[in-house]
Amino acid sequence: MKDSMWYASSIAGIVQANETNGEIALKLDLSTIITDEDRLDSAIANMGQQFLFFRGNFPISNLSFSDNDNEIQKDFTGKAKLTINGITKEITYTADIFSFNNDDQFAVGNNVYPLRIGLFFEFEPEDFNLDKVFKWLTNGIEVEVSNGLINRTNQGGNSIFPK
């Protein structure tokens, strides 16, 4: 098991991109993570309610962008603070923002989300004592937000990241 690779997913993460203060944040309840390893799922459940907090710089000052083809992508790399188990470390992340100009295929119910975000970062489990939660967590952990929805109706709201 030591060099095994597991895949996990959660649909409970919240990403906030704040144009006003130039910040991007992610909050993920670790108890919502489902893996393909039963013993790891049990260890996660026994952690109780723990959160992964991510907060970094967000260099896109205006999310109202488009091009002649009605779609555009902006990519960037930044630094962020990652907090798990009360431990905070600086990491590097990459992100892409996509605009599809109100294409209906990005509707959820009556809400249309023309802006999507992809976010990626990685970290070492021992840096956050996760190897103590599950002793086989020794390989690097990659976190990816795929096709995240950006809801622009909550502009200027409070940060989801604790001060």
C-alpha positions in Angstrom: 0.0 0.0 0.0 2.9 2.4 0.6 3.4 3.5 -3.0 -0.3 3.2 -4.0 -2.2 6.0 -5.7 -5.8 6.7 -4.7 -8.4 8.9 -6.3 -10.8 11.0 -4.3 -13.6 13.4 -5.0 -15.9 15.8 -3.3 -18.7 18.0 -4.6 -18.8 20.2 -1.5 -15.9 22.7 -2.1 -16.6 26.4 -2.3 -14.3 28.6 -4.4 -14.4 32.4 -4.1 -12.7 34.7 -6.6 -12.9 38.3 -5.3 -12.1 40.9 -7.8 -12.3 43.7 -5.2 -9.5 42.5 -3.0 -7.6 40.4 -5.5 -8.0 37.1 -3.5 -9.0 33.6 -4.5 -10.1 31.2 -1.7 -11.2 27.6 -1.5 -12.9 25.9 1.5 -13.4 22.1 1.5 -14.9 20.0 4.2 -12.5 17.0 4.3 -15.3 14.7 5.6 -17.0 15.1 2.2 -14.1 13.4 0.4 -14.8 9.9 -1.0 -11.8 7.8 -2.1 -11.4 4.3 -3.7 -9.8 3.0 -0.4 -12.2 2.0 2.4 -9.6 2.3 5.2 -8.8 5.9 4.1 -12.5 6.8 4.0 -12.8 5.5 7.5 -9.8 7.5 8.7 -11.2 10.6 7.1 -14.6 10.0 8.8 -12.8 9.7 12.2 -11.2 13.1 11.8 -14.5 14.8 12.5 -15.2 18.0 10.8 -11.9 19.3 9.4 -11.5 21.8 6.6 -8.9 22.5 4.0 -8.6 26.3 3.6 -6.7 27.8 0.6 -6.2 31.6 0.1 -4.1 33.3 -2.5 -3.6 36.2 -4.7 -5.9 36.6 -7.7 -4.4 38.7 -10.5 -7.5 39.1 -12.6 -9.1 42.4 -11.7 -12.1 42.2 -13.9 -14.0 39.0 -14.7 -16.0 40.7 -17.5 -13.9 39.5 -20.4 -14.8 38.0 -23.8 -13.5 37.9 -27.3 -14.9 37.7 -30.9 -15.6 34.0 -30.6 -17.6 34.6 -27.4 -15.1 32.6 -25.3 -11.8 33.2 -23.7 -9.5 31.7 -21.2 -7.1 33.4 -18.7 -4.4 31.3 -17.1 -2.2 32.3 -14.2 0.1 31.0 -11.4 0.2 32.4 -7.9 1.2 31.9 -4.3 -1.3 30.8 -1.7 -1.6 29.8 1.9 -2.9 26.3 2.5 -4.2 25.5 6.0 -5.1 21.9 7.1 -5.1 20.6 10.7 -4.3 24.1 12.0 -1.0 24.1 10.0 -0.4 26.8 7.3 2.1 26.5 4.5 2.8 28.6 1.4 2.2 26.7 -1.9 2.1 27.5 -5.6 -1.1 27.1 -7.6 -2.3 27.4 -11.1 -5.7 28.5 -12.3 -7.7 29.1 -15.5 -10.8 31.2 -15.8 -13.1 30.5 -18.8 -15.8 32.7 -20.1 -18.5 31.2 -22.3 -20.8 34.2 -22.5 -24.0 32.9 -21.0 -24.0 29.6 -23.0 -27.1 27.7 -21.7 -25.2 24.5 -21.3 -23.7 26.1 -18.1 -27.1 26.6 -16.5 -28.1 25.1 -13.2 -31.8 25.4 -12.7 -32.7 29.0 -13.5 -29.1 30.3 -12.9 -26.6 30.6 -15.8 -22.9 30.5 -14.9 -20.9 31.7 -17.9 -17.7 31.8 -15.9 -15.9 28.6 -14.9 -12.7 28.1 -12.9 -10.1 25.4 -12.9 -7.7 25.4 -9.9 -4.8 23.1 -9.2 -2.2 22.7 -6.4 -0.3 20.0 -4.7 1.2 19.4 -1.2 3.0 16.8 0.9 0.7 15.1 3.5 3.4 15.1 6.2 3.6 18.9 6.1 0.0 18.9 7.5 0.3 15.8 9.7 -2.0 13.8 7.4 0.4 10.9 7.6 -0.7 10.6 11.2 -4.3 10.4 10.2 -3.6 7.6 7.7 -0.1 6.1 7.9 0.0 5.3 4.1 -0.5 8.9 3.1 3.1 9.4 2.0 2.9 10.4 -1.6 2.1 14.0 -2.7 -1.5 15.0 -2.8 -2.9 16.8 -5.8 -6.0 18.9 -5.5 -7.9 19.9 -8.6 -11.1 21.9 -9.0 -12.6 21.1 -12.4 -15.3 23.1 -14.0 -16.0 25.2 -10.8 -18.8 27.6 -11.2 -18.3 31.4 -10.6 -21.5 33.0 -9.4 -21.1 36.7 -10.0 -24.2 37.7 -8.0 -22.3 37.6 -4.7 -19.7 40.3 -5.6 -18.1 42.0 -2.6 -19.3 39.4 -0.2 -17.3 38.3 2.9 -14.3 36.0 2.5 -14.9 32.3 3.1 -11.5 32.1 4.6 -11.2 32.8 8.4 -9.1 35.8 9.4 
